């Protein structure tokens, strides 16, 4: 199975060429390209207009063309991408509207990058702004339905993700954290689209924070799972560190991936390695992370 990792802040640290060179030498086959770094919605809400997503679609395609050229140079495939987030800000309708615009602007960039999967966070409020279930359902159905035309035009699968909320050091469930709810969203959106335009990005670390059984959760989601965010944590904080650095039950995860017949990429989301290690040690840290991803993929295929 192929391996990938999120790009996180690697471009800021190493530049496009240096980041893809480092990831290639570490042993990765692909990346999860992070548009979220270039469009932090909280900054935009506070009046920061520096995001590249204020550019036109054509300007954005030209802006990201050097990233694609560097990826090709080092034999790295852009397997999936992460849209800007959050998708919804309760106290800022203007920023929420911009979030949808920013997500839609990702699609022509994905065509240029030859990327077929876009992870888009569901709409949800913070803990103190939690929506009633019926209101949250309608908000998300309307939000994702607005992406159907783009998904069809550019041949991209939009992937929802299991989320969590936090308050005073305690983790709470949030949109799509319940696998039955997540499955219902995907099935309803595909019904509206009239085709399989929506799938699921299963985030292992978010499931761990909520005490979810990795195997049973994956079994409930089934073949709706198309891409992964694989990372570990201590069960209390969303640390986004490499596999085997925390408390995740990897045997249950591997059993679950096997049970649903997962044949996709083992894609890590371990950007916090960039905060834990000095820049000089990151090549070694990502080399170990790639080895962990290969180990998990080998076990999924073997068992």
NORTATA-V340827 format. One record per run of one state. SS is the DSSP state (H for helix, E for strand, L for the rest). FROM is the first residue (numbers start at 1). TO is the last residue. If there is no record, write none. Layout:
SS/FROM/TO
SS/FROM/TO
This chain:
L/1/2
E/3/6
L/7/9
H/10/26
L/27/29
E/30/34
H/35/38
L/39/40
H/41/45
L/46/51
H/52/54
L/55/56
H/57/73
L/74/76
E/77/82
L/83/92
H/93/113
L/114/116
E/117/119
L/120/126
H/127/129
L/130/132
H/133/145
L/146/147
H/148/154
L/155/156
E/157/161
L/162/163
E/164/167
L/168/169
E/170/173
L/174/178
H/179/193
L/194/197
E/198/203
H/204/209
L/210/213
H/214/224
E/225/230
L/231/231
E/232/232
L/233/240
E/241/241
L/242/249
H/250/259
L/260/265
E/266/268
L/269/272
H/273/276
L/277/278
H/279/302
L/303/303
